[in-house]
Amino acid sequence: MNHKTTSLRLFAAFIWILFMVAVAPAKEVKIFLFNGKIVQGELLEENEEHIIVLNELGQIKMQRTAIESVLYLESSAAASAPHPDSAGVAPLNDLVVVHLTNGETVTGRLVSKSLDSIVMRSEWGPLTVAKNQVKLIEYINTEFAERGETVVARLTNGQTLQGYIFHEDKNTVTLITDIGRLTLEKKLLRSLEYHVAARPAKTVSAKRETVAPMTAMAVKSLPPSDLTKRQDSFFAGYTPHLGESFSGGVVLGYSNRYLLRRFQSFSLNANAQLSTAIFSLNKAYYEANELPGSMTAKGAAMVNSLLIGLPLHFFPSENPPYEFIVRPAIETHLVYKSLQRSYPSFPSLNTDERATDFRFGFCTEVGAEWKMSQQWRLGFSFAMHFITREDDYNSFNIILGTRLY
């Protein structure tokens, strides 16, 4: 083979390569920028610093630092490709309940997930939630026709709950109540009473693409007999002494508690209380240094208190029959004392002392309450009262709780 033939073959191969490149389909790309814009066109150049594409606007050069992701498409499929999310993949469409770290939930369709956020589609529009605010994503396979229906659930132990059906399957039913989401096993369920036709009101006006806390739906208030939001309590107790001067007495009082915020395992409440403690005189303390019969003493003490506190109620389970209570509080006291000394042989030494003083103080109380029925609760507590410039006292109390109005 001579050199002329070899040259002709090489030239023909070169022309064929140019022809194949010319007729080969151009690579189409979709480029997603951090500012939210999308650029689609024919890929002309790509390197570590920038990408150049050609579309109807001309050649567009984009720096790598401004690009979030790139989706490569064949030209034949570019026009029909589904619109991807910001992660460069086809949108998801899962029905989910997202549990936030602040205890609230939001329901919708999961559109996409990235390393730092998730995108949902709810009835209020698109929602973007930061991953650091998400505690759990619960996947629900079916939307139930009864979701949102108002019911009264009656349990086999006699307890009654009212709320909205959130989820139901073969073994459990989940209700949204004003104390949170409760999942009940059907074997413990006696009946579901459908007595209110109104659908739950939507109270969340979430902004588009916001990460503000959201709630899936509002819960209608339970009947007045429910003690979750507010409780009136009457208590009576025994107090061993008030210092050395006064011996054991009784404590009577009224307390009003209002729920501020409920979390998964505890709740924060506001509390106001009025109480009266009455003490008898410790005669032995005054007569110890006197000859028997030479002096007699009588008197009493009464402490009227106004208390404002922030009780914490702790729950051992999701819907417990009892709660543990820790209550720090500040107090104001009106302390009245009387002491009469009588000397039969020396009447001129007789004394009659009376004093009324206003004092500040604080209280720490611990105890527990049991649910006796939907209308009544019974509890026990131990309270320590510290009074400035006055003797302190403790009390052991029995508490009866209900709702008066």
DAJOCOR-V389990 format. One record per residue. N is the residue number from 1. SS is DSSP state (2 for helix, 1 for strand, 0 for the rest). PHI is phi in whole degrees, -180 to 180 (* if undefined). OMEGA is omega in radians with two decimals (* if undefined). Layout:
N;SS;PHI;OMEGA
N;SS;PHI;OMEGA
//
This chain:
1;0;*;-3.09
2;0;-85;-3.10
3;2;-67;-3.11
4;2;-67;3.12
5;2;-64;3.13
6;2;-62;-3.13
7;2;-65;3.12
8;2;-63;3.13
9;2;-66;3.12
10;2;-65;3.13
11;2;-66;3.11
12;2;-65;3.11
13;2;-64;3.13
14;2;-65;3.11
15;2;-63;3.13
16;2;-65;3.11
17;2;-64;3.11
18;2;-62;3.14
19;2;-65;3.14
20;2;-66;3.11
21;2;-66;-3.10
22;2;-68;-3.09
23;2;-93;-3.13
24;0;-66;-3.12
25;0;-66;3.12
26;0;-72;3.14
27;1;-84;3.11
28;1;-96;3.13
29;1;-136;2.91
30;1;-118;-3.07
31;1;-113;-3.13
32;1;-106;-3.10
33;1;-93;3.13
34;0;-65;3.13
35;0;-82;3.09
36;0;94;-3.12
37;0;-82;3.12
38;1;-124;3.11
39;1;-119;3.14
40;1;-124;3.11
41;1;176;-3.12
42;1;-84;-3.13
43;1;-74;3.11
44;1;-100;-3.06
45;1;-152;3.13
46;1;-146;3.06
47;0;-145;-3.06
48;0;-70;-3.05
49;0;-101;-3.05
50;1;-154;3.05
51;1;-132;3.11
52;1;-119;3.10
53;1;-123;3.12
54;1;-120;3.04
55;1;-139;-3.06
56;0;-66;3.10
57;0;-89;-3.10
58;1;111;3.12
59;1;-81;-3.13
60;1;-122;3.13
61;1;-107;-3.11
62;1;-127;3.10
63;1;-74;-3.13
64;2;-60;-3.10
65;2;-66;3.14
66;2;-96;-3.04
67;1;-100;3.07
68;1;-85;3.14
69;1;-159;-3.13
70;1;-129;3.09
71;1;-113;-3.09
72;1;-92;-3.11
73;1;-129;2.98
74;1;-74;-3.07
75;2;-61;-3.13
76;2;-70;-3.09
77;2;-105;-3.04
78;2;-62;-3.06
79;0;-70;-3.06
80;0;-100;-3.09
81;0;-68;3.12
82;0;-68;-3.14
83;0;-70;-3.10
84;1;-81;3.03
85;0;-86;-3.05
86;0;-67;3.10
87;0;-87;3.09
88;0;84;3.11
89;0;-130;-3.14
90;1;-63;-3.10
91;0;-61;3.01
92;0;-81;3.13
93;0;-150;-3.09
94;1;-89;3.01
95;1;-80;-3.04
96;1;-137;2.92
97;1;-118;-3.12
98;1;-97;3.11
99;1;-95;-3.11
100;1;-89;-3.11
101;0;-67;3.11
102;0;-86;3.09
103;0;94;-3.13
104;0;-92;-3.12
105;1;-132;3.04
106;1;-142;-3.07
107;1;-112;3.10
108;1;176;3.10
109;1;-97;3.11
110;1;-78;-3.11
111;1;-92;-3.13
112;1;-160;3.07
113;1;-135;3.02
114;0;-130;-3.08
115;0;-69;-3.05
116;0;-121;-3.11
117;1;-158;3.01
118;1;-128;3.12
119;1;-117;-3.13
120;1;-123;3.03
121;1;-123;-3.12
122;1;-115;-3.14
123;0;-69;3.10
124;0;-98;3.13
125;1;118;3.13
126;1;-64;3.14
127;1;-132;3.06
128;1;-113;-3.10
129;1;-121;3.10
130;1;-67;-3.11
131;2;-61;-3.10
132;2;-73;3.04
133;2;-100;-3.07
134;1;-100;3.07
135;1;-94;-3.04
136;1;-158;3.00
137;1;-111;-3.10
138;1;-100;-3.13
139;1;-88;-3.14
140;0;-114;-3.02
141;0;-80;-3.03
142;0;-137;2.97
143;0;-90;-3.02
144;0;-90;-3.08
145;0;-64;-3.08
146;0;-89;-3.11
147;0;-60;-3.13
148;0;93;-3.13
149;0;-75;3.14
150;1;-79;-3.11
151;1;-141;2.94
152;1;-115;-3.13
153;1;-98;3.10
154;1;-109;-3.08
155;1;-94;-3.13
156;0;-67;3.12
157;0;-87;3.11
158;0;92;-3.13
159;0;-75;-3.12
160;1;-125;3.12
161;1;-129;3.08
162;1;-123;3.14
163;1;-178;-3.14
164;1;-114;3.07
165;1;-67;3.13
166;1;-105;-3.09
167;1;-158;3.12
168;1;-147;3.04
169;0;-136;-3.03
170;0;-64;-3.00
171;0;-110;-3.03
172;1;-137;2.96
173;1;-135;-3.11
174;1;-111;3.13
175;1;-113;2.96
176;1;-99;3.13
177;1;-118;-3.13
178;0;-76;3.01
179;0;-109;3.09
180;1;117;-3.13
181;1;-89;-3.11
182;1;-117;3.08
183;1;-103;-3.07
184;1;-111;3.03
185;1;-75;-3.07
186;2;-66;3.11
187;2;-70;3.08
188;2;-98;-3.06
189;1;-100;3.12
190;1;-86;-3.12
191;1;-162;2.96
192;1;-120;-3.08
193;1;-102;3.13
194;1;-93;-3.03
195;1;-124;3.12
196;1;-127;-3.06
197;0;-88;-3.05
198;0;-69;3.06
199;0;-79;3.13
200;0;-66;3.14
201;0;-81;3.09
202;0;-86;-3.07
203;0;-115;-3.10
204;0;-99;3.04
205;0;-112;-3.06
206;0;-77;3.07
207;0;-77;3.11
208;0;-65;3.10
209;0;53;3.12
210;0;-123;3.11
211;0;-115;3.11
212;0;-67;3.12
213;0;-58;-3.07
214;0;-133;3.05
215;0;-128;-3.04
216;0;-65;3.14
217;0;-160;3.11
218;0;-88;-3.12
219;0;-113;-3.14
220;0;-68;-3.12
221;0;-62;3.11
222;0;-79;3.14
223;0;-58;-3.08
224;0;-59;-3.13
225;0;-73;-3.12
226;0;-71;-3.06
227;0;-106;-3.05
228;0;-73;-3.08
229;0;-76;-3.05
230;1;-147;-3.11
231;1;-144;2.98
232;1;-100;-3.09
233;1;-130;3.01
234;1;-117;-3.08
235;1;-140;3.06
236;1;-139;-3.08
237;1;-153;3.11
238;1;-116;3.09
239;1;-122;-3.02
240;0;-67;-3.06
241;0;-168;2.98
242;1;-123;-3.03
243;0;66;3.13
244;0;-93;-3.02
245;0;-79;-3.04
246;1;-129;-3.08
247;1;-96;-2.97
248;1;-54;3.14
249;1;-151;-3.11
250;1;-124;3.10
251;1;-126;3.07
252;1;-129;-3.13
253;1;-169;3.09
254;1;-129;-3.11
255;1;-135;3.09
256;1;-124;-3.10
257;1;-120;3.11
258;1;-130;-3.12
259;1;-75;3.07
260;1;-94;-3.09
261;1;-158;3.10
262;1;-111;3.07
263;0;-114;-3.03
264;0;-66;-3.05
265;0;-120;3.11
266;1;-159;3.10
267;1;-135;3.09
268;1;-108;-3.05
269;1;-129;2.98
270;1;-110;-2.99
271;1;-143;3.00
272;1;-126;-3.03
273;1;-147;2.99
274;1;-118;-3.12
275;1;-149;3.07
276;1;-133;3.09
277;1;-115;-3.11
278;1;-118;-3.09
279;1;-123;3.04
280;1;-91;-3.10
281;1;-74;3.04
282;0;-85;-3.04
283;2;-61;-3.12
284;2;-61;-3.13
285;2;-65;-3.09
286;2;-87;-3.07
287;2;-93;-3.08
288;0;-65;-3.08
289;0;-95;-3.13
290;0;-114;3.05
291;0;-69;-3.14
292;0;-56;3.12
293;0;86;-3.12
294;0;-82;3.14
295;0;-153;3.03
296;1;-124;-3.11
297;1;-131;3.04
298;1;-149;-3.10
299;1;167;-3.13
300;1;-164;3.08
301;1;-138;3.11
302;1;-139;-3.13
303;1;-119;3.06
304;1;-98;-2.99
305;1;-128;2.96
306;1;-117;-3.01
307;1;-123;3.00
308;1;-129;-3.05
309;1;-139;3.09
310;1;-127;-3.10
311;1;-68;3.00
312;1;-110;3.10
313;1;-107;-3.11
314;1;-107;-3.07
315;0;-111;3.10
316;0;-74;3.14
317;0;-152;-3.06
318;0;-67;3.13
319;0;-135;-2.95
320;0;-81;3.05
321;0;-79;3.14
322;1;-144;-3.14
323;1;-137;3.02
324;1;-94;-3.03
325;1;-126;2.97
326;1;-128;-3.05
327;1;-129;2.91
328;1;-85;-3.07
329;1;-158;2.97
330;1;-108;-3.02
331;1;-137;2.87
332;1;-121;-3.05
333;1;-129;2.94
334;1;-113;-3.00
335;1;-104;3.11
336;1;-115;3.12
337;1;-135;3.04
338;1;-137;3.14
339;1;-147;3.10
340;1;-119;3.07
341;1;-111;3.14
342;1;-124;3.10
343;0;-116;-3.07
344;0;-57;-3.10
345;0;-83;-3.11
346;0;-134;-3.09
347;2;-58;-3.12
348;2;-68;3.14
349;2;-89;-3.11
350;0;-60;3.13
351;1;-133;3.08
352;1;-139;-3.06
353;1;-107;3.08
354;1;-138;-3.12
355;1;-149;3.05
356;1;-128;-3.06
357;1;-130;3.07
358;1;-101;-3.05
359;1;-134;2.98
360;1;-103;3.10
361;1;-174;3.06
362;1;-144;-3.01
363;1;-137;2.98
364;1;-128;-3.09
365;1;-130;3.07
366;1;-128;-3.13
367;1;-178;-3.13
368;1;-151;3.10
369;1;-129;3.10
370;1;-115;3.07
371;1;-84;3.12
372;0;-83;3.10
373;0;-163;3.11
374;0;-66;-3.05
375;0;-109;-3.01
376;0;-134;3.02
377;1;-134;3.13
378;1;-125;-3.09
379;1;-144;3.09
380;1;-133;-3.13
381;1;-153;3.02
382;1;-126;-3.06
383;1;-120;3.08
384;1;-118;-3.10
385;1;-110;3.13
386;1;-112;-3.04
387;1;-114;3.14
388;0;-69;3.11
389;0;56;3.13
390;0;-155;3.09
391;0;-69;3.11
392;0;-88;3.05
393;1;-149;3.09
394;1;-118;3.12
395;1;-148;3.03
396;1;-111;-2.93
397;1;-122;2.95
398;1;-111;-3.00
399;1;-119;3.07
400;1;-121;-3.05
401;1;-112;3.07
402;1;-156;3.07
403;0;-131;-3.02
404;0;-81;-3.08
405;0;-152;*
//
